[in-house]
Amino acid sequence: MQIFDEKQLLWQNSKTCKQLVALVQDVLGTKTAKKVLCYGLGDFCRTAPEWLKKQDDTWDENSEVKNVTGCMIQHSMALTIAQLCRGHETLPLLAQDPEYTEVAEDILTKKGFKIVGTHGAGGFAEIDEGSIIISPFAAAPVKQIIADLARPVLIISAGFAVFNSHE
């Protein structure tokens, strides 16, 4: 939990965080978000696979932290967006990743996340027109699934690829 808190503080004080806040505020304008849904943000408590450790003779505890820093930053980003959209009301912050360990789920729950749909599509049932979706590197076809369910307020994802080859 201490390492997550440290990475979250670094994120909150970063220029990237400030730019994200400004961008989200600009994109949302007067639209209101009712919840933030996160898909596939990764487990920051899982150790690196053995093959990765064997590739680097200098692998140590710092290497383990570096390996999961991206996952911590993605979760910190979700916390920032939820706080930004919260205002004076409680804004649900939900996360789904089949790779979450119990330790990661415990830390995220203490941070205000609700873990949903650990096995299956339970998290996708939460999508509606008041949702902000965060799924930058999900292995599942999140954009395609969302297109069949609702038109969220905002989708944060990686790349500019189209939903399918017919667009």
Secondary structure, 3 states (H helix, E strand, C coil): CHHHHHHHHHHHCCHHHHHHHHHHHHHHCCCCCCEEEEECCCCCCCCCCHHHHHHCCCCCHHHHHHHHHHHHHHHHHHHHHHHHHHCCCCCCEEEECCCCCHHHHHHHHHCCCEECCCCCCCCHHHCCCCEEEEECCCCCCHHHHHHCCCCCCEEEECCCCCCCCCC
